[in-house]
Amino acid sequence: KTSSTHDLTSIIPPKKKKAVAKKGTKAKAKPAKAPTKKKAAPRKKAAKASPTKEEKMWGSGKKKKSAGSSSEAGAGDAAARTALFNKYVNAEEDPFSMDMEGIAALCDDIDLDPTADVRAMVLMWKLGASAKPGEISSSEWNKGCESLGLSSVDDFKRLLPGLDTGFLDPSDFRKFYKFVFQFSREGTNKTIEKDMVVALLQLVLAGRNNVHLNSFCEFLESSGDENNRISLDSWSSFLDFSMQTSESCEEYDMDEGAWPVLIDEYVEWVQKKSKKK
């Protein structure tokens, strides 16, 4: 073929030689370019489509796997919560309720002193212990633990830093303050002994810069039998009073009659004490 090509070019005049060369070039170029364009486009589309399908497939697969593992974990957590609850209940007395002894044992396991650390009360409040004073039922426990993500002693320990009352806004703190009184009642009693009230006030209001805390506790300790037991109304009113009234109680108006008698008596006590100074 090479020799015949040379032969042909040698006998064709120069103009015709160019014409033949151009025709030959065009004839070869068209079939060469056309297939390249047609084949390139589909290959690029196929390359893009393939990963997208894989991502969708694996994504849906992962979701199904995650949903299944979540269900299994939920069942495991429920069993763990029940086992933990049973560890602290007195099964002979009431297998469906954890009393103060059980709560104290739980606090001991999570390195919390319920007599000196207000977070023990915050924990009971967040768990929703409200049916009976001084105890938490199994249903309250399960619901509260599920809400807080608790199923082990380590989970409770990790929760401790977030139980500081400093994290509570004023509205939540009022709810918690009321809970403390209700939870600390004995049986069906609607009042609490003043000595217990003093201890609870010092526990709950410590570090909150309450200007009346120390003096009010002193007043209660020095008062007679008439103030031997404190009601919820007096307990709640003291918080409101202490936030609205200065330490000297100068602006307090007894004629308004908006406060319980206990608060009136406390103001009289404060004013008499300041006159002696």
TASUL-V923781 format. One record per backbone hydrogen bond with DSSP energy under -1.0 kcal/mol. NH is the residue of the N-H (numbers start at 0). CO is the residue of the C=O. If there is no record, write none. Layout:
# TASUL-V923781
nh co
NH CO
NH CO
This chain:
# TASUL-V923781
nh co
4 0
5 1
6 2
7 3
8 4
9 5
11 7
16 12
17 13
18 14
19 15
20 16
21 17
22 18
23 19
24 20
25 21
26 22
27 23
28 24
29 25
31 27
32 28
33 29
34 30
36 32
37 33
38 34
39 35
40 36
42 38
43 39
44 40
45 41
46 42
47 43
48 44
49 45
51 47
52 48
53 49
54 50
55 51
56 52
57 53
58 54
59 55
60 56
61 57
62 58
63 59
64 60
65 61
66 62
67 63
68 64
69 65
70 66
71 67
72 68
73 69
74 70
75 71
76 72
77 73
78 74
79 75
80 76
81 77
82 78
83 79
84 80
85 81
86 82
87 84
90 88
93 89
96 93
97 135
102 98
103 99
104 100
105 101
106 102
107 103
108 104
109 105
110 107
111 106
115 112
116 112
119 116
121 117
122 118
123 119
124 120
125 121
126 122
128 123
129 127
133 182
134 131
135 97
137 95
140 136
141 137
142 138
143 139
144 140
145 141
146 142
147 143
148 144
149 144
155 151
156 152
157 153
158 154
159 155
161 158
162 159
166 163
167 164
172 168
173 169
174 170
175 171
176 172
177 173
178 174
179 175
180 176
181 177
182 178
183 179
188 185
191 229
193 227
196 192
197 193
198 194
199 195
200 196
201 197
202 198
203 199
204 200
207 204
212 209
215 211
216 212
217 213
218 214
219 215
220 216
221 217
222 218
226 223
227 224
229 191
234 230
235 231
236 232
237 233
238 234
239 235
240 236
241 237
242 238
244 240
251 248
263 259
264 260
265 261
266 262
267 263
268 264
269 265
270 266
271 267
272 268
273 269
274 270
275 271
